[in-house]
Amino acid sequence: MAGLKFSRHASERLESRQISLSPQQMARLEQGVARAAGKGARESLVLLDDLALVVSVKNRTVITAASRQDLRESVFTNIDSAVLL
């Protein structure tokens, strides 16, 4: 299974917030996306440590990312599943 890609938007969000994912976090994220795919998910909200990432499971692409402090009063739309890691 190929690794995850990051959309330009997700990359810009992570960079502007000075957030980087460790190799261990990337491995957990990939495992979570694989679990979501196994359940037939299409668009998943993945909660990883202090991050929330919306992932297109089919395309294996992180669409957007936010840190815990950015999540206050947030509403996530167009998702069909959530993965807690």
N, C-alpha and C positions, 0 to 999 in steps of 0.2 A: 504494500500500500504506500503510495507516494506521500511525502510530507505535506504539511499545511502551507498554504500561501496566505499572504496578507494583502488585502486590497490597498490601493493608494490611500483611501480614507483612513483605514485602520492603522496603517504605517504612520501617517501624519499625526493621528491622535496619540499614538504611543510615543512618538518622537517629541511632540510638543509638550507632553506631560513628563518627559524624561523617564519613561517606563521601559524596562527591558525584561524579557523573559529569560530565565536561566534555562540551561539544557534540561534540568529536571522538570521545570514547569512546562516546557515545550513537550516533553515526553508525556506528562500527565494530560495536557491539552489534547494531544493526538489520541491518547487512549480514550479520553472522554468522547471525542468526536467519533471514534470507531464504535463505541458503545451506542451512541445515538444513532449511527447508521444502521447498526444491528437491529434497532427497534423501529426502523423505517422513518426516522426523523428527516425533515427537509431543512428547516431553519431552527437552530438551537441557541438558547441563551446558556452560555457556559460560565458558571461562577467558579473562578479559580483564585484561591487565596483572597486578595483584596481587589481583584479585577472582575469585570463583567465583560464577556466577549460574545458578540452575536456572530454565529458561524453558519455559512451555507454548507450543510453537511454533504450534499450531492457534489458540490464543486470543491469541497475541502478548502474553503477560503474563509478567513476571518474577515467579516464585513466591517465591524466597528468594535471599538474597545473603550472602556471607561474604568477609572479607578473608583474605589469605594467613596471617596469624597465627592465625586461627580455624580453619584447615583441617587443622592437625596431627591425624593419626589419624582424619580424617573418612571416613565412608562415605556415598556418595550412592546412593540407591535410586530406583527408578521412573523411570529415564532410559533412553532408547534410543539416545542419541548424545552426542557431545562435540564442541564446536567450540573450537578453539584460535585465539585472536586475538592 
